[in-house]
Amino acid sequence: MESMTISEKARIYASEKHRATNHMYDQYPYEFHLQMVVNAAKQFLHLIPTEAQHNVLAGCWVHDVIEDARETYNDVKKALNEDVAELAYALTNDKGRNRSERAGEKYYEGIKNTPYATFIKLCDRIANVTHSKNTGSRMLAVYRKENSAFIEKLHDEKYMEVIQYLENLLSV
């Protein structure tokens, strides 16, 4: 295990934790979604400094582990490292009764204030939109409706290539 990269350790950790809580993505094991997020990130990884790339990919793997798999910030930090735990924490929805309460101003502020969390959130949305398009999910309409506010909250010039890709994906 010592020779594994942090992103490989994160893949194993996140997969095990989501499996342990029977967390699914539609009819698929949750790793299916996590792999889609990682694939989107790899497509735009050139936007991330080389020294941060493995932690960012690890962040993609664990972005839902606190929110959905009963893990804590300290669990992630112990299993991986502090930078990856910060990403998982920033990408964890707030408590709320509905989508807008769970992803309110404080949530987006936490993402914007955590290096690379915006990048991962954009990759997460690309994965969700792609899956919704591929399956004819009603969520596609939700993502289209939310997109201008979503982009406004996460706008970052560094990630314009990712934002444009997402917008193109939603326009077709």
N, C-alpha and C positions, 0 to 999 in steps of 0.2 A: 504493500500500500504506500510505502514511502516514495517510490518512484513515480507515483501518480501525480498528475497536475491537480491543482485545486479545482479546476472545472470537472475533471473526472471524479474526484472525491465528492463533489457537489451533486453530480448526476446520480451516483450510487445512493448518497444520503437522501436526496429529495425523492427519488423513486421509492426507496424503502419506506420513508415516512408517509408519503401519499398512499402507498399500498396498504400500510398498517391501519389507515383510517378508511379503507375502501373508497377512497376518493377517485371518482371517475370523471372523464371528459366526454360527455354524451355516452356512447356505448364503449368507449375506449379506456384503457388504463390511463391515469393522469399523465404518465410520462409522454404519452402521445402529444399532448398540448405543450409540455415543457420542451420536447424536442423541436416542435414547430417554432417556439420562441427562440431557442438556440440557433436554429437554421436561419431565422430572420436576422438575428444578431450577426451571424457569420457573414451574411450578405453585405453588411455595412460595417464590419469590424475595422476596416481601414480608417474609420472616423474616430477610433479610440486609440490613445497612445499605447504603444506596444507593451509597456510595462504594466498596464492596467487590463489588458485583454483577457487574461485567464480569470481574474477576479470578476470581470464583467460577465463572462460566460458562466462562471459559477453563480453569479447573481441571477442570471436567467433561469438556471435550474432551480434555485431556491426561492424565487420571487413570491410564491404562494404558500410556502411551507409554514409560516407563522399564522397566516390567515386561515388556512384550510387543513393543516395537518397536526394541529395541537403542539407545535413546537414554539419555543420562546426565542427571544433575541439571544439569550445566553446559551441556549442549546445550539443555535447556528454558529455562534462565535466559537464555542468549544469544539464543534465538529469540523469547522472550516477555518475562519479567521474573522477578525473584527471588521474589516472592510466589506466582506461578503454579508456579515450579519447586519451591517448598516444598510446595505442595499435591500435585504429582505425586510427589514423593519420599515424602511421608507416606503416600500411597495405594498405594505399591509394596509388594507382598508380600515377605516375607522368603524366604530360601532354605529349602527344606524338601522332604521326601519325600512329604508328603501335605497335604491341605487344612488340617488343624489345625496342622501345623508351619509352613506358609507364612503362616498368619494367627494367630500366637501372641500372647502378652501384649505383647511388645515392639512388634509391628505395631500393635495397638490403642492402646497408649500413645502411639505416634508420631502416630496420627490424632487422639487426644484433645488432644494438646499442640500441634497445628497449627490455628490459627484457620480455621474453615469446612471442614476436612477431614471432620469428622463429617457435616456436611450433605451433602457430595458422596458420601460412602460410603453414606449412607441413600438418596440418589437413584439411585446405582448399583444398590443392592439392589432398589429399586422397579422399575428397568428390567429387571433379570434375572428377577425374579418375574413381572412382566407378560409378558415374552417366554416364560417357561416355561409360564405358564398358556395363552397363545395357541397354543403349539405342542404342548402335552401332554408336555413334557419331563419326564424322571425327576428333573431338578434341583429341580422344585417340591417334591418330598418332602424333599429335602436342605435347602432353604431353610426349610421348615416345621419340620423337626427342629432346625435351628440357631437359629431365630429368638429364643427366649427368652434364650439366651446372647449372641447377637449384640446384642440390644437392651440387655441388662445391661452389656455392654462399652462401648457407645456412648451410653448414656443421657445426655441433655442436655435439661433443661427447655425451653430455647429452641426445640428441635425436636420438641416433643411432637405438633404437628400432622402432621409428616412421619411420625413413629413410629406414630401412630394410623392414618394412611393405609396404611402398610405392613402393620400388623397386620390391618386390615380386608381388605386385598388377599389376605393369606394365609389368612384364615378362610373365605373364600367358595369 
